[in-house]
Amino acid sequence: MKKMTELEKDALNEITNIFSYRTSIALEKLIKGNVELSVNKKQIVTLDSSVYSQKSPLMYLGIYSNIRESNLKGNVLLAFPKESALYLYDRLVDLENGSTKVVDDEVKNVLGEVGNVVAGNILGVLNKLLGINSMHTIPSVVPSFGDQLYDFVYFDVEDDKKKAMLIEVDTTFNLDGYEIKGESIMLLTHDSFENLLIAIKKKAGEIK
Amino acid sequence: MDKKSVSILVVEDSHFMSGLIEKALNSAGYSNTHIAISGNQALKMLEKTTFDIIFLDINMNDGDGISTLAEINRKFYNEGSLKPKCIIVSAVDQDDVRKEVSGLGAFGYIHKPFNDEDIVNHADKAASVIFK
């Protein structure tokens, strides 16, 4: 990957801040409670050099949508440790914390809708800020996300997955005293990431 | 206007989300609510039943809500407006999509996540137009 300019870095940083904020607002409305957000780590790296090219046993459950119908191609993903995923489910359906022990179809259905809302919001940010049109598919929920991310990403055969770019935000959401750890991730093909940078430069008036 | 007499169809493939919408409507007095889990099921229900208001998701497993809206538009566009009043409820937040559904006669657009008030306010607004 070529070195990013300060403008590109600044814009991507701002976009990831808005991603996190939007996710937080989405959770607040879904659980009808207070959600405090703290961002632990942000990084933009190639998929090949990310932790997700290795096994990531802490992240148990993944919710991912494919991005389609635009000049962006890739995935939007949410990843949670099992405890956080189950706690989030219990909160969403008004069950006592610890009531749910397994990720069954019902849990997948509800958490899949969380993924749908978050993916729509994240792509909405790119539309509002940069004028990028995109749609996402119905999310899939993968309860064994600790396996390699490569197994779940959807790219065309000709895309080089090793060059794919991963925008990762490691976040802790505090829901009324209980901490939910999670990561929101946007994974883009190399060409799509370049398109994103071009859109940033156009928006900033650096290019026409 | 008696809110109980307003017939409302919620078209949503996530039963979690349809439950939230129905609960918000019921709490506000709109008790005549029905659920369809797909666009196709909604179109079949519309062949037999008349609804005043439809809350319609876009991103669904069984066909997308935009096609469903287009089909409702084709069948029920009458005297310069779409009856029933269709309110889109979607996580999709793209200007082009908003324009497209507006062109197909959508009465409103609610962006997920929503508050109960968002749902009820749109229902009130649609009902006040229908029963003016």
Interface residues (C-beta under 8 A of the other chain):
Chain A: I25 A26 E28 K29 L30 L92 V93 N109 V110 G112 E113 N116 V117 V118 A119 G120 N121 L123 G124 N127 K128 N133 S134 M135 H136 T137 I138
Chain B: D13 S14 H15 F16 M17 N59 M60 N61 S90 A91 V92 D93 Q94 D95 D96 V97 H111 K112 P113 F114 N115
